């Protein structure tokens, strides 16, 4: 599937989502989010999945909004802040609740490997797009030409280091939210003195006598 065959949904909802994300995030997050949509569509095609492009697009565009400065004091995982922002946006546009739930779930679980792939296609493909762009999972599932077409539209200069720094900046003010998830790795590398929570210690130090 060449990039020329993939279109951004031409709906008012998609246009307003694009405008919101473009105005409220950095170039780094905007271009990353758009690439996530393209990779998700391509992976959906490869997997023979039937999905709603508009819902996939909203999930892709909102998935990192929780890294923004206004969410750094929330005390919640950034994925939940991102998902809640998408839910508010969709509810304001009177989108059916089942669609809202799919988008919320897709965003909330996009850093939780091993689960989204077994859920609704929109949920699976937001994660697939994120994993492709950030981790290179399934890198050779797409051709060099496909990758070149997408990155020509949405470049990724020094992306590896810049996205890690964006994760660190967005999550460092609420380090407790990294317990049991992959973002603890980011703070361990980027935040001096960070000490990750330990599941075993949490059990052994619980108030239960035995």
C-alpha positions in Angstrom: 0.0 0.0 0.0 1.8 3.2 -1.1 1.4 6.4 1.0 -0.5 8.0 -1.9 -3.4 5.6 -1.2 -3.7 6.5 2.4 -5.6 9.7 3.1 -6.2 11.6 6.3 -10.0 11.3 7.0 -11.7 14.2 5.3 -14.1 14.9 8.2 -14.7 17.9 10.3 -13.8 15.8 13.4 -10.4 14.9 11.9 -9.7 18.4 10.8 -10.4 19.8 14.2 -8.3 17.1 15.8 -5.4 18.0 13.5 -5.8 21.7 14.4 -5.9 21.0 18.1 -2.8 18.8 18.1 -0.9 21.0 15.8 -1.5 24.1 18.0 -0.9 22.4 21.4 2.1 20.1 20.8 5.7 20.4 19.4 6.7 19.6 15.9 8.2 16.4 17.3 4.9 15.1 18.7 2.8 16.3 15.8 4.9 14.5 13.1 5.3 11.4 15.3 1.5 11.2 15.7 0.9 11.6 12.0 3.4 8.8 11.3 1.7 6.6 13.8 -1.5 6.9 11.8 0.3 6.0 8.5 2.1 3.1 10.0 -1.1 1.9 11.7 -3.1 2.0 8.4 -0.3 0.1 6.6 -0.1 -2.5 9.3 -3.8 -2.8 9.4 -3.8 -3.5 5.6 -1.0 -6.1 6.1 -3.0 -7.8 8.8 -6.3 -7.8 6.9 -8.0 -5.8 9.6 -11.2 -3.8 9.1 -11.0 -0.6 11.1 -12.5 2.9 11.3 -9.8 5.3 9.8 -11.3 8.3 11.7 -11.1 6.6 15.1 -7.6 5.4 14.3 -6.6 8.9 13.3 -8.0 10.4 16.5 -6.2 7.8 18.6 -2.9 8.4 16.8 -3.1 12.2 17.1 -4.0 12.3 20.8 -1.9 9.5 22.1 1.0 11.7 23.4 -1.0 14.8 24.4 -0.6 13.8 28.0 3.1 14.7 27.8 2.2 18.4 27.5 3.1 20.7 30.4 -0.5 21.2 31.6 -0.7 17.5 32.5 2.5 17.2 34.4 0.9 17.8 37.8 -2.0 15.4 37.3 -0.5 12.5 39.2 -1.8 10.2 36.6 -0.1 8.2 33.9 0.4 10.3 30.8 -1.4 7.7 28.7 -4.5 8.3 30.8 -4.2 12.1 30.5 -3.9 11.6 26.7 -6.9 9.3 26.6 -9.0 11.6 28.7 -8.2 14.6 26.4 -9.4 12.5 23.5 -12.5 11.5 25.3 -13.4 15.1 26.1 -12.8 16.1 22.5 -15.0 13.3 21.1 -17.8 13.8 23.7 -17.9 17.5 22.8 -18.4 16.4 19.2 -21.2 14.0 20.3 -19.4 10.9 19.0 -21.1 7.6 20.1 -19.9 6.3 23.4 -18.7 3.0 21.9 -16.4 4.9 19.6 -15.2 7.1 22.5 -14.4 3.9 24.4 -12.3 2.5 21.6 -10.2 5.6 21.2 -9.8 5.9 25.0 -8.7 2.3 25.3 -6.3 2.6 22.3 -4.5 5.5 23.8 -4.5 4.3 27.4 -3.0 0.9 26.4 -0.5 2.1 23.7 2.5 1.5 26.0 1.2 -1.8 27.4 2.6 -4.5 25.1 1.0 -7.9 24.7 -2.6 -6.8 25.1 -3.8 -4.3 22.5 -3.1 -6.7 19.6 -5.9 -8.9 20.8 -8.5 -6.1 21.1 -10.5 -4.1 18.6 -8.6 -3.1 15.4 -8.4 0.5 16.3 -6.8 -0.4 19.6 -4.4 -2.8 18.1 -3.3 -0.4 15.3 -2.6 2.6 17.5 -0.2 0.4 19.4 1.2 -1.1 16.2 1.9 2.4 14.8 3.5 3.6 18.0 5.7 0.4 18.2 6.7 0.8 14.6 7.7 4.5 14.9 9.4 4.3 18.4 10.7 0.8 18.8 11.0 -0.4 15.2 8.8 -3.4 15.9 7.8 -4.9 12.5 10.3 -2.6 10.8 10.7 -4.9 7.8 6.9 -5.5 7.5 6.9 -2.3 5.4 9.1 -1.5 2.4 11.9 1.0 2.3 9.8 2.9 -0.2 6.9 3.1 2.2 9.1 4.3 5.0 10.6 6.9 2.7 7.3 8.2 1.6 6.0 8.7 5.1 9.1 10.3 6.5 9.2 12.6 3.5 5.9 13.9 4.7 6.7 13.8 8.4 10.4 13.9 9.0 12.1 12.4 12.0 15.4 14.1 12.5 17.3 12.8 15.6 14.0 11.3 16.6 15.3 8.6 18.9 17.0 11.1 21.3 14.3 13.7 21.0 11.4 11.4 21.8 13.2 10.0 24.8 13.8 13.5 26.1 10.1 14.4 25.5 9.1 11.3 27.5 11.5 12.3 30.3 10.3 15.9 30.4 6.6 14.8 30.4 6.9 12.1 33.1 9.7 13.3 35.5 7.3 15.5 37.5 5.2 12.4 38.4 7.7 9.6 38.7 5.3 7.4 40.7 3.3 6.9 37.6 6.0 4.8 36.0 5.6 1.9 38.5 5.3 -1.3 36.5 5.5 0.3 33.0 8.1 0.9 30.4 8.6 4.6 31.2 10.5 3.7 34.3 13.4 2.9 31.9 13.3 6.4 30.6 13.5 8.1 34.0 16.2 5.6 35.1 18.4 6.8 32.2 17.5 10.5 32.2 16.7 11.6 35.8 19.6 11.4 38.3 18.6 9.8 41.5 15.4 8.2 40.2 14.7 4.8 41.9 12.1 2.6 40.2 9.4 0.9 42.2 9.9 -2.8 42.7 6.9 -5.2 42.6 8.5 -7.7 44.9 9.4 -5.0 47.5 5.8 -3.7 47.3 4.4 -7.1 48.2 6.9 -7.8 51.0 6.4 -4.3 52.5 2.6 -4.3 52.3 0.7 -4.0 55.6 -0.3 -7.7 55.5 1.3 -9.7 58.3 2.2 -12.6 56.0 
